[in-house]
Structure formats: structure tokens, C-alpha cells
């Protein structure tokens, strides 16, 4: 016990030493970055040393405290979290209520290994282990979400965290059955829109109201399920209204001290209606979901109107005498005012079909169906007029057949197919209309032997991406495979390892983009000759789920051949020329947390993550998350629960060419909740305070980090009732 507190104290002192200075122009006395090696050694020594210390001698009492086992739906075979070969995060219950924010990215950003793309308040997508966009697949109960969020970070994810019943995150290519493209990981958002059972008491539901100070937000959600006989009906809805949010003190925006980010408002409403037939062997149901959103695009500028390329250089404005650097010597007019911040008006309609039939025929234990049709569109409105319209019409279907054990092997086979028709019309139509078709066949098998569980997966994908204006069509195919093992060498302990080879075909945007993208201040050029990526990933993890000390630590290394990224060729007054290119890359990192129970009611947790991304030849990749670490003290007493934490994010100095560094920052967060019952109806009242010291903080992963810093001091209060 003395050893773990000594090491925790050393790490806490290191966090204090690297705390960055608050400033308007970033202090001259910059903190040093968190170093990955000391953090990795600290986490591994703490957890492994405690594991060895807690091996009970003969006759000693065994600790009874244990983390509750959670079923991971996205695992394919409905494994518990302790059976997974690679790390998995599952948010449910009170933990989900505490962490829910307006966007999926911000909801998950405090989980080890996960950050967010942060594009103001309306759009934020999860980044897993430094990978984002199409490398992170977002699912709705196992079915892929078809919005426009993979195309650009200013496009919102069409999922409402307030209506989620559980959120699962599988890091790395561990969920291979969902496609080799998800080399970063999979986020599966579970909901109750399609009922799977008829409520025992005829009707059940929940309702929640919340408000916060940072954006003067008011939000509410409800869910109601009822039924009789074999019929179940579900209805749910959520609404949010948030103004421009406040940032930390001392922010200079366009030369003036500001406290609010212009255009960072967010107004969203979602509703679903579902109907199911439920029998003794399964269910079959359908749900219709409609989501509307209106949010601003901070940092959006039309000062680059008319900019184009000359070879590998940018050119803006009228032709004039050229300087030695090849750029024109003239006034680009980048300080000209162009009216109010643009607004995104989003509309998404989706029809879901879900079903499961248990014991469908001899030799098979389950048949599962997921299918959907999405009609997505959003307008980008400037000065009251529609400037660009993005549309995405797609269908998807997934069929799984799980077989009974054969010679000790248990598994499933499946087929997945989808088609996406994407178009952009207007001033920022930097991608021509495309049609993308995908088909995948997959196999997943497991074998248990004593304290070991072995798992293998195989998948073959084929993709065709057609550019409808130019008539260019590119087809890619690839085979992905993974092997994993979990060894429960002591009660409550699990050692996991996995090896994966995954193939990812380039997206239509990477192939065919060409034009100005004002939201990210880039001029993007695709490459129709891109080849498929091939990644080779190794992941090692050690977990302990019982006793006074619990922990989970994972190290990974992912080598990717032909990695596709936007290489910056030129920069002019803030506008970057991005050319989609390929080069071998390596991602290496560590993530984890360890909790020590101090007393019956109090615990202390140390957590952190580091990822390093490097191109072959020594170059660095842009917008890689900075290292971070933190300490959290939690307590519970009767109906009360609370926690206070300090999170330290290091300065990011490992930057790509044309990319600026980002200062580090520390944040103090607090949460408290009280649970009670009225006439057997449970309710919960909660309060959480984020960034209590009102630090000015920037997200290095964001394209608009300087135009939209992170939110300053923010206090959220809410009440939730379940019945």
C-alpha cells in the first residue's frame, strides 16, 4: 500500500510541474510535455507491482469487492468486458448520466485513449488512439450510422447521447466483424427505440431535465415503452437549446478580449417511434427516427474566396507580381468582414429494422438482423441564404448467424452490405457527387480451454466508389484477420493479447475531393490512385477487476502500410493546401487507469494516455492528441455519490509541417449526485462542475482550436426519474 501511494505521489508531483500557464497569448514560460516513457513505466509498475503484492497466501481471506460485469453487445458473441482480448469501455447507468454531453465526442472524451475532434458546440466526433474520421466507426445498436460526420469535422454525428442507454467503445481493430476500415475502433450507441421485450408491468420509462451555465443550455429527454401480449411500442424524444458558450478567461479573439465563441450555439431535437412483435424465441421490430439540428460554424471565413492552386502552391486574389516564395504580392483581403457566422441546418430521417430469432434451426443458436435506410441532408446558411447543401442517402443491412458449439468452437458467420449516395451542391461543393457500395463477409470463432479464451476473426470487404460527374470509378478489396487470447491467470485478473491485420479502402472524399473547404480553412485535393491501407496491430492489456485495487492498462503498436492522410503542401495566411497522400505510418501508445480503495467509502484513481504517430522517414502526423494524466478522488455514502478530479493535458510540441504547437492546461472537475425513491419510483439529482478554475484551454485535435477554445467554467444540474 505504501508503494502505490509513493508512486501516485510522484506522478501527482509531475502533473503539478507540467501545469501550463494561463494567458491570453500563451505564456512565455511554457511547461514541458508529459513524457510517454515515465507515464508508461508509472502505470505499468503501479498495476503490475500491486498485482504481485495482492496474490493472497494460502489461508488468507479473498477480497470480495469486484467490478460489475457488463455485456458488450458489439463483441459479436455478447461477451462480458473481462472476456475481451482488447480494452473496451462501457458507459451505462449513473456513469453514463454523469458523462453525457451535447455531442458523442464530448461524452467520451474523458475515457482513456479517447479524445474528440471538437468543432464548436454542435459537431464533435470521437478520436480513438489518434485516429478519427472513417477509421472510427459509429454504430447504432450494431448498424452503421450514415451521416456526413466522416466527411468533415464540422458535420455532426446523428446520435443523441441523452437517449443512449449504453455506449460501448472497442479500441483498435478489435471489432473486425464491423469492417477492416475501423482500424481506430468502434463506438456502439445502444438505445431502446426498437423494443426487445414487453415490459413486465405494462409500461416503463424515464425522463430527464438538465441545464448548464457555460452555454445557458436547457435540455430534456424522455423514453416510454409499453405493450401487451406480443406487441411492444416505444416512443422517445430529446430537445436541447444552447447559446454561444463561454471560454476560459483571457482569450483574445480578433484582437479583442472575448468570453464567448461567436456561432457556438446548438439547438437540437430528436424523436423516435418504434414497434415490435415479441415472441418466446425473439423479436422483430421497426423504428422511425427524425433528428433536426441547428448549430453555428465558428472560425468559418470567406476571406479565401477565389483561392486556387498552382501546382503545389496556393494562389489567392488577382494575379500580380510574385515574391521570391512564389506567392503574389497583393492584398488578399483576409480581414474583410463577411457578416454573421454560418449556420448548419441539419435534417436526418432513418428507418431501422432489427430482429433476433433464437434457435432458428438445427445447429444454430441465433439469427440477427440489422437494416436501415437513411435520408440525411444539411444546409449551410450564410447571411440568410443557403450557400451549400450536403445530402447523404444510404441503406445498410447486416445479417448474423450464430452456430452451436462444434468441437469446442462457438462463433458466427455474417454478411453486411451498404450503399451511400453523397452529393454537395453550392459554394463549398469540394467533393463531386459519389456513389459508394460496400459488401463484406465475416467469420468469428472462439474456443475456451481452462483459464484461456481464444478468438479469431476473418473478413473480406469489397468497395466500389464512383464519381458521378467525372465518371471515374475505383474498386478496392481486402482481407482482414485477427487472433486474440485472454488468460485469467488469477481470480479477478486477465491478461489479453491480440494481433490484427486489417485492410481499409480509401473513402470517396480521399479519392475525389477538390476545392475550397471554408470550415476547416483548407483547399483539399483527392487522389484517385490511392491504394488500400494495410495495418498490422498488436495490443497487450492487463486487467484486475476485484479487490481493493482494480486497474486496466493497455499498450499498442499499429503499423500501417500506405497510410492515407492530408499532407499540407502549402500555407497562405491561414489557408492550407491539403493533398491526400500515402506513406507508411506507425501509431504507438499506452492508456490505462488504476483505482485504489482507501476506505469503505473512498477511492483514488490514477489515469492517463499517450499516443505517438510518426510517418516512415521521421515526419509527424497532424492533430495528434497530447499526452494527459489525472487523479480522481471518489466517495459514496448512503444515497450520496461524488468525485473530484484534476486532469492535466500536456503541451503538444510534436507537430506536423505547417502545424502550430498547442499549450498544455489543467482542469479541475467536480461531480455529486443524490438518489432516492418516491412511491417505489427511483429518481436522481446530480450536479457536475467542469473546469472550475476557468482555464483557457485549446484542443490540439481541432481544426479551429484558436477560433473555438474549450468551454470555460461550466456547472450542470439535472434530475432524472425512472419508472
Secondary structure, DSSP 8 states (H G I E B T S, - for coil): -HHHHHHHHHHHHHHHHT-----SS--SS------HHHHHHHHHHHHHHHHHHT---TT------B----EEGGGSS-EEGGG-SS-EEEEEHHHHHHH--SSHHHHHTTSTTEEE--BTTTB--EEETTB-GGGEEEEETTEE--SSTTT-TTS--S--GGG-SEEEEEEGGG-GGG-TT-SSEEEEEE--SS-SS--TTSEEEEEEEEEETTTTEEEEEEEEEEEETTEEEEEEEEEEEE---EEEEEEEETTEEEEE-TT--EEEEEEEEEEEEEETTEEEEEEEEEEEEEEE-TT---TTTT-EEETTEEE-SS---B-TTS-B-S---TT----S--EEEEEEEEEEEEEEEEEEETTEEEEEEEEEEEEEEEEEEETTEEEEEEEEEEEEEEEEEEEEEETTEEEEEEEEEEEEEEEEEETT--S--EEEEEEEEEEEEEEEETTEEEEEEEEEEEEEEEETTT--EEEEEEEEEEEEEEE--STTEEEEEEEEEEEE---HHHHH-EEEEGGGTEEEE--TT---EEEEEEEEEEEE-BSSEEEEEEEEEEEEEEEEEEEEEEEETTEEEEEEEEEEEEEEEEEEEEEEE-SSSEEEEEEEEEEEEEETTS-B-TT----EEEEEEEEEETTEEEEEEEEEE--B----TT---B--EEEEEEEEEEEEEETTEEEEEEEEEE-TT------TT-TTTTTS--B-SEEEEEEEEE-
